[in-house]
Amino acid sequence: MSDGSLSQDEIDALLAGTDQLTGMGGGMAAPTTATELLSDSDRNALLDIMREAIESASSSLSTVISTGVSAGKIKADVMGPEEIRAELGGSLVQLNMAVQGSINGENTVIIPDSSAVTISNMTMGQSGEELTDMALNALSQTMGQMYGAAASSISARIGKSISFADARAVVAHANTELTLPGGGPLLRLGYSFNIEGQNPINVSQVMSFKLAKDFASSGPSLDADMNFGQAMQQPAFTGAMPAADMGPAPGQVGVQSVQYPQLAGGTGVAQSPHNISMLMDVQMQLSVELGRTHKNISEILGFGEGSIIELDKLAGEPVDVLVNGKLIAKGEVVVIDENFGVRVTEIVSPKSRVDFGI
């Protein structure tokens, strides 16, 4: 293992101990490398985190190409670099998209060149059959947007901010030209993006085993009888409970009977439709804030054409959606035809909206 690769015996022993990370039962063999193998709970957490991330990526691709896209089933295997190369034949396109932020690690996305042509053609509205520089640029931008959405999903799930580094799509005419993460065993995620009217886009996402372990151990801890959908809804529910349970102060019983029930229920719009309907035609200014920063006057006076201003947000982080300058939601930037847009990914809680004066 002096070159960082695994022998076939070591690979077989490693696979026997991990049961291919598919979440099925089976005992864990003693680690054959310095890297600790994933536990059953970590393995299941990783698959659920990545499943949601891939669904977000497919939704982003659907927006870019204006065609329905669904995510296929995900499979995960612990493999050595040479074993991965042996399974990936033909001409390929890869993007080395390292994970950055609260968690760091090597990550590579690989697709067949025919799939790369399909994505670039649908992005540009063309019908070429070759991966020109323009096609590769279009593919890089589309994949960057897709995995930016995936990063937002992962960040929301694990409670830590991460992003995938921008990467240029590179053609590997043979599997020997693939550049894979180093440092021992790798985790390969296999899944597909199913585009309406097109052959499936088969993806191999290869990451270092340490990165996979970091993702899994950062996932939320759930009770056995609680599904992930319930867990995602729980914070908003508990955040609203204090207002609902708050009783009136002594001597304010008369005021409570008139005003408090609607506020406590948290559904004022539904409980007073006639009153709110009077305001439906009122226009409000909706804006999207990419980020902020503070500069000295001397720095501002020094601005000129070509100046670059660094903001306080990482690439891939959700942007803020404001109404009349008040935060109401967070979202991710998308491109609709030739215009920018925002897909809402989070609505601030009713209590927060009251705090902001909305």
C-alpha positions as a Markdown table, in Angstrom:
| # | Residue | x | y | z |
|---|---|---|---|---|
| 1 | Met | 0.0 | 0.0 | 0.0 |
| 2 | Ser | 3.0 | 2.3 | -0.4 |
| 3 | Asp | 1.3 | 3.9 | -3.4 |
| 4 | Gly | -2.0 | 4.5 | -1.6 |
| 5 | Ser | -3.9 | 1.7 | -3.5 |
| 6 | Leu | -5.3 | -1.5 | -2.0 |
| 7 | Ser | -4.4 | -5.1 | -2.9 |
| 8 | Gln | -7.3 | -7.4 | -4.0 |
| 9 | Asp | -7.1 | -9.3 | -0.7 |
| 10 | Glu | -7.4 | -6.1 | 1.2 |
| 11 | Ile | -10.3 | -4.9 | -0.9 |
| 12 | Asp | -12.1 | -8.3 | -0.5 |
| 13 | Ala | -11.6 | -8.1 | 3.3 |
| 14 | Leu | -12.8 | -4.5 | 3.4 |
| 15 | Leu | -16.0 | -5.2 | 1.4 |
| 16 | Ala | -16.8 | -8.2 | 3.5 |
| 17 | Gly | -16.7 | -6.1 | 6.6 |
| 18 | Thr | -18.8 | -3.2 | 5.3 |
| 19 | Asp | -21.6 | -5.2 | 3.5 |
| 20 | Gln | -21.2 | -2.6 | 0.7 |
| 21 | Leu | -22.7 | 0.2 | 2.8 |
| 22 | Thr | -26.2 | -0.6 | 1.5 |
| 23 | Gly | -27.8 | -0.5 | 5.0 |
| 24 | Met | -28.4 | -4.3 | 5.1 |
| 25 | Gly | -27.6 | -6.3 | 8.2 |
| 26 | Gly | -24.4 | -8.1 | 8.8 |
| 27 | Gly | -21.5 | -8.0 | 11.2 |
| 28 | Met | -18.6 | -5.6 | 10.9 |
| 29 | Ala | -15.2 | -7.1 | 10.4 |
| 30 | Ala | -12.2 | -5.6 | 12.2 |
| 31 | Pro | -10.9 | -2.6 | 10.2 |
| 32 | Thr | -8.1 | -3.6 | 7.8 |
| 33 | Thr | -6.8 | -0.1 | 7.4 |
| 34 | Ala | -6.2 | 2.9 | 9.7 |
| 35 | Thr | -9.6 | 4.3 | 8.7 |
| 36 | Glu | -12.4 | 3.2 | 11.0 |
| 37 | Leu | -15.3 | 1.5 | 9.1 |
| 38 | Leu | -18.8 | 3.1 | 9.3 |
| 39 | Ser | -21.2 | 1.8 | 11.9 |
| 40 | Asp | -24.7 | 0.8 | 10.8 |
| 41 | Ser | -26.2 | 4.1 | 12.1 |
| 42 | Asp | -23.6 | 6.1 | 10.3 |
| 43 | Arg | -24.1 | 4.2 | 7.1 |
| 44 | Asn | -27.8 | 4.8 | 7.1 |
| 45 | Ala | -27.4 | 8.4 | 8.0 |
| 46 | Leu | -25.0 | 8.9 | 5.1 |
| 47 | Leu | -27.3 | 7.3 | 2.5 |
| 48 | Asp | -30.2 | 9.4 | 3.7 |
| 49 | Ile | -28.2 | 12.6 | 3.6 |
| 50 | Met | -26.9 | 11.9 | 0.1 |
| 51 | Arg | -30.4 | 10.8 | -1.2 |
| 52 | Glu | -31.8 | 14.2 | -0.3 |
| 53 | Ala | -28.8 | 16.0 | -1.8 |
| 54 | Ile | -29.2 | 14.1 | -5.1 |
| 55 | Glu | -32.9 | 14.9 | -5.2 |
| 56 | Ser | -32.0 | 18.6 | -4.8 |
| 57 | Ala | -29.5 | 18.3 | -7.6 |
| 58 | Ser | -32.1 | 16.7 | -9.9 |
| 59 | Ser | -34.5 | 19.5 | -9.2 |
| 60 | Ser | -31.9 | 22.0 | -10.1 |
| 61 | Leu | -31.1 | 20.3 | -13.4 |
| 62 | Ser | -34.8 | 20.2 | -14.2 |
| 63 | Thr | -34.9 | 24.0 | -13.8 |
| 64 | Val | -31.9 | 24.6 | -16.0 |
| 65 | Ile | -33.0 | 22.4 | -18.9 |
| 66 | Ser | -36.8 | 23.1 | -18.4 |
| 67 | Thr | -37.5 | 19.3 | -18.6 |
| 68 | Gly | -38.6 | 16.9 | -15.9 |
| 69 | Val | -35.8 | 15.1 | -14.1 |
| 70 | Ser | -36.0 | 12.5 | -11.3 |
| 71 | Ala | -33.3 | 10.9 | -9.2 |
| 72 | Gly | -32.7 | 7.2 | -9.4 |
| 73 | Lys | -31.8 | 4.9 | -6.6 |
| 74 | Ile | -28.5 | 5.4 | -4.8 |
| 75 | Lys | -26.0 | 2.7 | -4.2 |
| 76 | Ala | -22.8 | 3.0 | -2.1 |
| 77 | Asp | -19.7 | 0.8 | -2.2 |
| 78 | Val | -16.3 | 0.9 | -0.4 |
| 79 | Met | -13.7 | 0.3 | -3.1 |
| 80 | Gly | -10.1 | 0.8 | -3.9 |
| 81 | Pro | -9.0 | 3.3 | -6.7 |
| 82 | Glu | -8.0 | 0.6 | -9.2 |
| 83 | Glu | -11.2 | -1.3 | -8.7 |
| 84 | Ile | -13.2 | 1.9 | -9.4 |
| 85 | Arg | -11.2 | 2.5 | -12.6 |
| 86 | Ala | -11.7 | -1.1 | -13.6 |
| 87 | Glu | -15.5 | -0.7 | -13.5 |
| 88 | Leu | -15.5 | 2.6 | -15.4 |
| 89 | Gly | -14.8 | 2.0 | -19.0 |
| 90 | Gly | -14.9 | 4.1 | -22.1 |
| 91 | Ser | -14.5 | 7.9 | -22.5 |
| 92 | Leu | -15.5 | 9.7 | -19.4 |
| 93 | Val | -15.9 | 13.3 | -18.1 |
| 94 | Gln | -14.9 | 14.1 | -14.5 |
| 95 | Leu | -15.2 | 17.1 | -12.2 |
| 96 | Asn | -13.0 | 17.3 | -9.1 |
| 97 | Met | -15.4 | 19.1 | -6.8 |
| 98 | Ala | -13.7 | 19.2 | -3.4 |
| 99 | Val | -15.9 | 19.7 | -0.3 |
| 100 | Gln | -15.1 | 23.0 | 1.5 |
| 101 | Gly | -16.4 | 24.7 | 4.6 |
| 102 | Ser | -17.1 | 23.2 | 8.0 |
| 103 | Ile | -16.2 | 19.8 | 6.5 |
| 104 | Asn | -13.4 | 19.3 | 4.0 |
| 105 | Gly | -12.4 | 16.5 | 1.8 |
| 106 | Glu | -11.8 | 15.2 | -1.8 |
| 107 | Asn | -14.8 | 14.5 | -4.0 |
| 108 | Thr | -15.0 | 13.6 | -7.7 |
| 109 | Val | -18.1 | 13.4 | -10.0 |
| 110 | Ile | -17.7 | 11.2 | -13.1 |
| 111 | Ile | -20.2 | 10.7 | -16.0 |
| 112 | Pro | -19.9 | 9.1 | -19.4 |
| 113 | Asp | -19.0 | 11.5 | -22.2 |
| 114 | Ser | -22.3 | 10.7 | -24.0 |
| 115 | Ser | -24.2 | 11.9 | -20.9 |
| 116 | Ala | -22.0 | 15.0 | -20.8 |
| 117 | Val | -23.1 | 15.8 | -24.4 |
| 118 | Thr | -26.7 | 15.3 | -23.4 |
| 119 | Ile | -26.5 | 17.8 | -20.5 |
| 120 | Ser | -24.5 | 20.4 | -22.4 |
| 121 | Asn | -26.8 | 20.2 | -25.5 |
| 122 | Met | -30.0 | 20.6 | -23.4 |
| 123 | Thr | -28.4 | 23.5 | -21.4 |
| 124 | Met | -27.4 | 25.4 | -24.6 |
| 125 | Gly | -30.4 | 24.3 | -26.7 |
| 126 | Gln | -28.1 | 22.7 | -29.3 |
| 127 | Ser | -27.7 | 19.3 | -30.9 |
| 128 | Gly | -24.0 | 18.8 | -31.1 |
| 129 | Glu | -22.2 | 15.4 | -30.8 |
| 130 | Glu | -18.8 | 16.6 | -29.5 |
| 131 | Leu | -17.6 | 18.0 | -26.3 |
| 132 | Thr | -16.2 | 21.3 | -27.5 |
| 133 | Asp | -14.8 | 23.9 | -25.1 |
| 134 | Met | -18.1 | 25.7 | -25.1 |
| 135 | Ala | -20.0 | 22.4 | -24.3 |
| 136 | Leu | -17.6 | 21.7 | -21.4 |
| 137 | Asn | -18.1 | 25.2 | -20.0 |
| 138 | Ala | -21.8 | 24.8 | -20.2 |
| 139 | Leu | -21.6 | 21.4 | -18.5 |
| 140 | Ser | -19.3 | 22.8 | -15.8 |
| 141 | Gln | -21.8 | 25.6 | -15.0 |
| 142 | Thr | -24.8 | 23.2 | -15.0 |
| 143 | Met | -23.1 | 20.7 | -12.7 |
| 144 | Gly | -21.8 | 23.5 | -10.5 |
| 145 | Gln | -25.4 | 24.7 | -10.0 |
| 146 | Met | -26.7 | 21.1 | -9.4 |
| 147 | Tyr | -24.2 | 20.3 | -6.8 |
| 148 | Gly | -24.6 | 23.8 | -5.3 |
| 149 | Ala | -28.2 | 22.8 | -4.6 |
| 150 | Ala | -26.9 | 19.4 | -3.2 |
| 151 | Ala | -24.5 | 21.3 | -0.9 |
| 152 | Ser | -27.4 | 23.4 | 0.4 |
| 153 | Ser | -29.3 | 20.3 | 1.1 |
| 154 | Ile | -26.4 | 18.7 | 3.0 |
| 155 | Ser | -25.7 | 21.9 | 4.9 |
| 156 | Ala | -29.4 | 22.1 | 6.1 |
| 157 | Arg | -29.3 | 18.4 | 7.0 |
| 158 | Ile | -26.1 | 18.3 | 9.1 |
| 159 | Gly | -26.3 | 21.8 | 10.5 |
| 160 | Lys | -22.9 | 22.7 | 9.1 |
| 161 | Ser | -22.1 | 25.0 | 6.1 |
| 162 | Ile | -20.4 | 23.2 | 3.2 |
| 163 | Ser | -20.0 | 23.8 | -0.5 |
| 164 | Phe | -18.6 | 22.0 | -3.5 |
| 165 | Ala | -15.7 | 23.7 | -5.1 |
| 166 | Asp | -16.1 | 25.0 | -8.7 |
| 167 | Ala | -14.5 | 22.6 | -11.1 |
| 168 | Arg | -14.0 | 22.5 | -14.9 |
| 169 | Ala | -15.2 | 19.4 | -16.6 |
| 170 | Val | -12.3 | 17.4 | -18.0 |
| 171 | Val | -12.4 | 14.6 | -20.5 |
| 172 | Ala | -10.7 | 11.3 | -19.6 |
| 173 | His | -10.4 | 9.3 | -22.7 |
| 174 | Ala | -9.5 | 6.2 | -20.7 |
| 175 | Asn | -10.1 | 5.2 | -17.1 |
| 176 | Thr | -6.4 | 5.4 | -16.4 |
| 177 | Glu | -6.7 | 9.1 | -16.9 |
| 178 | Leu | -9.1 | 9.5 | -14.0 |
| 179 | Thr | -7.9 | 11.5 | -11.0 |
| 180 | Leu | -9.4 | 10.0 | -7.9 |
| 181 | Pro | -9.1 | 11.0 | -4.2 |
| 182 | Gly | -6.0 | 9.4 | -2.5 |
| 183 | Gly | -5.3 | 8.1 | 0.9 |
| 184 | Gly | -6.7 | 4.6 | 1.1 |
| 185 | Pro | -10.2 | 3.2 | 0.5 |
| 186 | Leu | -12.8 | 5.3 | -1.2 |
| 187 | Leu | -16.6 | 5.5 | -1.1 |
| 188 | Arg | -18.3 | 5.4 | -4.5 |
| 189 | Leu | -21.9 | 6.5 | -4.8 |
| 190 | Gly | -23.7 | 5.3 | -7.9 |
| 191 | Tyr | -27.0 | 6.9 | -9.0 |
| 192 | Ser | -28.7 | 8.4 | -12.0 |
| 193 | Phe | -30.6 | 11.5 | -13.2 |
| 194 | Asn | -33.5 | 10.4 | -15.3 |
| 195 | Ile | -34.4 | 13.1 | -17.9 |
| 196 | Glu | -37.7 | 12.8 | -19.7 |
| 197 | Gly | -37.1 | 11.5 | -23.2 |
| 198 | Gln | -33.4 | 10.9 | -22.7 |
| 199 | Asn | -31.2 | 8.0 | -21.6 |
| 200 | Pro | -30.4 | 8.0 | -17.8 |
| 201 | Ile | -27.4 | 10.1 | -16.8 |
| 202 | Asn | -25.4 | 7.5 | -14.8 |
| 203 | Val | -23.2 | 9.2 | -12.1 |
| 204 | Ser | -20.3 | 7.9 | -10.1 |
| 205 | Gln | -19.5 | 10.2 | -7.2 |
| 206 | Val | -16.3 | 9.2 | -5.5 |
| 207 | Met | -15.2 | 10.6 | -2.2 |
| 208 | Ser | -12.5 | 9.9 | 0.4 |
| 209 | Phe | -13.6 | 7.5 | 3.1 |
| 210 | Lys | -12.8 | 10.2 | 5.8 |
| 211 | Leu | -15.2 | 12.6 | 4.1 |
| 212 | Ala | -17.9 | 10.0 | 4.0 |
| 213 | Lys | -17.3 | 9.3 | 7.7 |
| 214 | Asp | -17.5 | 13.1 | 8.5 |
| 215 | Phe | -20.8 | 13.4 | 6.6 |
| 216 | Ala | -22.3 | 10.4 | 8.4 |
| 217 | Ser | -21.3 | 11.4 | 11.9 |
| 218 | Ser | -22.6 | 14.9 | 11.4 |
| 219 | Gly | -26.1 | 13.7 | 10.5 |
| 220 | Pro | -29.0 | 14.2 | 13.0 |
| 221 | Ser | -29.6 | 11.5 | 15.6 |
| 222 | Leu | -33.2 | 10.1 | 15.2 |
| 223 | Asp | -35.3 | 7.8 | 17.4 |
| 224 | Ala | -36.1 | 4.5 | 15.8 |
| 225 | Asp | -39.8 | 5.3 | 15.4 |
| 226 | Met | -39.3 | 8.8 | 13.9 |
| 227 | Asn | -38.8 | 9.3 | 10.2 |
| 228 | Phe | -36.7 | 12.0 | 8.7 |
| 229 | Gly | -39.7 | 14.0 | 7.5 |
| 230 | Gln | -40.9 | 14.3 | 11.1 |
| 231 | Ala | -37.5 | 15.3 | 12.3 |
| 232 | Met | -37.2 | 18.1 | 9.7 |
| 233 | Gln | -40.6 | 19.5 | 10.9 |
| 234 | Gln | -39.9 | 19.2 | 14.6 |
| 235 | Pro | -37.8 | 22.4 | 15.1 |
| 236 | Ala | -40.5 | 24.7 | 13.6 |
| 237 | Phe | -43.2 | 23.0 | 15.8 |
| 238 | Thr | -41.3 | 23.3 | 19.0 |
| 239 | Gly | -40.3 | 26.9 | 18.2 |
| 240 | Ala | -44.0 | 27.9 | 18.0 |
| 241 | Met | -45.1 | 26.1 | 21.1 |
| 242 | Pro | -44.1 | 28.8 | 23.7 |
| 243 | Ala | -46.4 | 31.4 | 22.0 |
| 244 | Ala | -49.3 | 28.9 | 21.9 |
| 245 | Asp | -48.9 | 27.9 | 25.6 |
| 246 | Met | -48.4 | 31.4 | 26.9 |
| 247 | Gly | -51.3 | 32.4 | 29.0 |
| 248 | Pro | -52.4 | 36.0 | 29.8 |
| 249 | Ala | -51.2 | 37.9 | 32.8 |
| 250 | Pro | -53.6 | 38.3 | 35.7 |
| 251 | Gly | -56.0 | 41.1 | 35.2 |
| 252 | Gln | -55.9 | 40.8 | 31.4 |
| 253 | Val | -58.7 | 38.2 | 30.9 |
| 254 | Gly | -60.9 | 40.6 | 28.9 |
| 255 | Val | -58.1 | 41.4 | 26.5 |
| 256 | Gln | -57.2 | 37.8 | 26.0 |
| 257 | Ser | -60.7 | 36.8 | 24.9 |
| 258 | Val | -60.7 | 39.5 | 22.2 |
| 259 | Gln | -57.1 | 39.3 | 20.7 |
| 260 | Tyr | -55.0 | 36.4 | 21.9 |
| 261 | Pro | -56.6 | 33.3 | 20.4 |
| 262 | Gln | -55.5 | 34.2 | 16.8 |
| 263 | Leu | -52.0 | 34.9 | 17.8 |
| 264 | Ala | -51.6 | 31.8 | 19.8 |
| 265 | Gly | -52.9 | 29.6 | 17.0 |
| 266 | Gly | -50.3 | 30.9 | 14.6 |
| 267 | Thr | -52.8 | 30.9 | 11.7 |
| 268 | Gly | -54.1 | 34.4 | 11.6 |
| 269 | Val | -54.6 | 34.4 | 7.8 |
| 270 | Ala | -56.8 | 31.4 | 7.9 |
| 271 | Gln | -58.8 | 32.6 | 10.9 |
| 272 | Ser | -59.5 | 36.1 | 9.5 |
| 273 | Pro | -59.9 | 35.8 | 5.7 |
| 274 | His | -62.2 | 38.8 | 5.3 |
| 275 | Asn | -59.8 | 41.2 | 7.0 |
| 276 | Ile | -56.7 | 40.0 | 5.1 |
| 277 | Ser | -58.5 | 40.0 | 1.8 |
| 278 | Met | -58.6 | 43.8 | 2.0 |
| 279 | Leu | -54.8 | 43.9 | 1.7 |
| 280 | Met | -54.3 | 41.4 | -1.1 |
| 281 | Asp | -53.9 | 44.2 | -3.8 |
| 282 | Val | -51.2 | 46.1 | -1.7 |
| 283 | Gln | -47.8 | 45.9 | -3.4 |
| 284 | Met | -44.7 | 45.2 | -1.4 |
| 285 | Gln | -41.1 | 45.3 | -2.5 |
| 286 | Leu | -39.5 | 41.9 | -2.5 |
| 287 | Ser | -35.7 | 41.7 | -2.8 |
| 288 | Val | -33.0 | 39.1 | -2.6 |
| 289 | Glu | -29.8 | 39.8 | -0.7 |
| 290 | Leu | -26.7 | 37.9 | -1.8 |
| 291 | Gly | -24.6 | 39.0 | 1.1 |
| 292 | Arg | -23.2 | 42.0 | 3.1 |
| 293 | Thr | -19.8 | 43.4 | 4.1 |
| 294 | His | -18.4 | 46.4 | 5.9 |
| 295 | Lys | -15.8 | 48.7 | 4.2 |
| 296 | Asn | -14.0 | 51.9 | 5.3 |
| 297 | Ile | -14.8 | 55.1 | 3.5 |
| 298 | Ser | -11.3 | 55.0 | 2.0 |
| 299 | Glu | -11.9 | 51.6 | 0.6 |
| 300 | Ile | -15.2 | 52.6 | -0.9 |
| 301 | Leu | -13.7 | 55.7 | -2.5 |
| 302 | Gly | -11.1 | 53.4 | -4.1 |
| 303 | Phe | -13.7 | 51.3 | -5.9 |
| 304 | Gly | -13.4 | 51.3 | -9.7 |
| 305 | Glu | -14.4 | 49.2 | -12.7 |
| 306 | Gly | -13.1 | 45.6 | -12.1 |
| 307 | Ser | -13.0 | 45.9 | -8.3 |
| 308 | Ile | -14.0 | 42.8 | -6.5 |
| 309 | Ile | -16.0 | 43.0 | -3.2 |
| 310 | Glu | -15.9 | 39.9 | -1.0 |
| 311 | Leu | -19.2 | 39.3 | 0.8 |
| 312 | Asp | -19.9 | 37.6 | 4.2 |
| 313 | Lys | -21.4 | 34.4 | 2.6 |
| 314 | Leu | -19.8 | 31.3 | 1.3 |
| 315 | Ala | -20.5 | 30.1 | -2.2 |
| 316 | Gly | -23.5 | 27.8 | -2.2 |
| 317 | Glu | -25.0 | 29.3 | 1.0 |
| 318 | Pro | -28.7 | 30.2 | 0.8 |
| 319 | Val | -29.5 | 33.8 | -0.1 |
| 320 | Asp | -31.9 | 36.0 | 2.0 |
| 321 | Val | -35.4 | 36.8 | 0.6 |
| 322 | Leu | -36.7 | 40.1 | 2.1 |
| 323 | Val | -40.1 | 41.9 | 1.9 |
| 324 | Asn | -39.8 | 45.6 | 2.5 |
| 325 | Gly | -36.4 | 45.0 | 4.0 |
| 326 | Lys | -37.5 | 42.3 | 6.4 |
| 327 | Leu | -36.3 | 38.7 | 6.2 |
| 328 | Ile | -39.1 | 36.2 | 5.4 |
| 329 | Ala | -37.3 | 33.3 | 3.6 |
| 330 | Lys | -34.1 | 31.8 | 2.4 |
| 331 | Gly | -33.4 | 30.3 | -1.0 |
| 332 | Glu | -31.0 | 29.2 | -3.7 |
| 333 | Val | -30.2 | 31.2 | -6.9 |
| 334 | Val | -31.4 | 29.6 | -10.2 |
| 335 | Val | -31.4 | 30.6 | -13.8 |
| 336 | Ile | -34.7 | 30.8 | -15.7 |
| 337 | Asp | -34.1 | 31.4 | -19.4 |
| 338 | Glu | -31.8 | 34.4 | -19.3 |
| 339 | Asn | -33.0 | 35.8 | -15.9 |
| 340 | Phe | -31.9 | 35.0 | -12.4 |
| 341 | Gly | -34.5 | 33.6 | -9.9 |
| 342 | Val | -34.6 | 32.2 | -6.4 |
| 343 | Arg | -36.0 | 28.9 | -5.3 |
| 344 | Val | -37.3 | 29.2 | -1.8 |
| 345 | Thr | -35.8 | 26.5 | 0.5 |
| 346 | Glu | -36.8 | 27.8 | 3.9 |
| 347 | Ile | -39.5 | 29.9 | 5.3 |
| 348 | Val | -38.7 | 31.7 | 8.6 |
| 349 | Ser | -40.9 | 30.6 | 11.5 |
| 350 | Pro | -44.0 | 32.6 | 12.4 |
| 351 | Lys | -42.4 | 33.7 | 15.6 |
| 352 | Ser | -39.3 | 35.0 | 13.7 |
| 353 | Arg | -41.6 | 36.9 | 11.3 |
| 354 | Val | -43.3 | 38.6 | 14.3 |
| 355 | Asp | -39.8 | 39.5 | 15.7 |
| 356 | Phe | -38.9 | 41.0 | 12.3 |
| 357 | Gly | -42.1 | 43.0 | 12.2 |
| 358 | Ile | -43.7 | 41.2 | 9.2 |
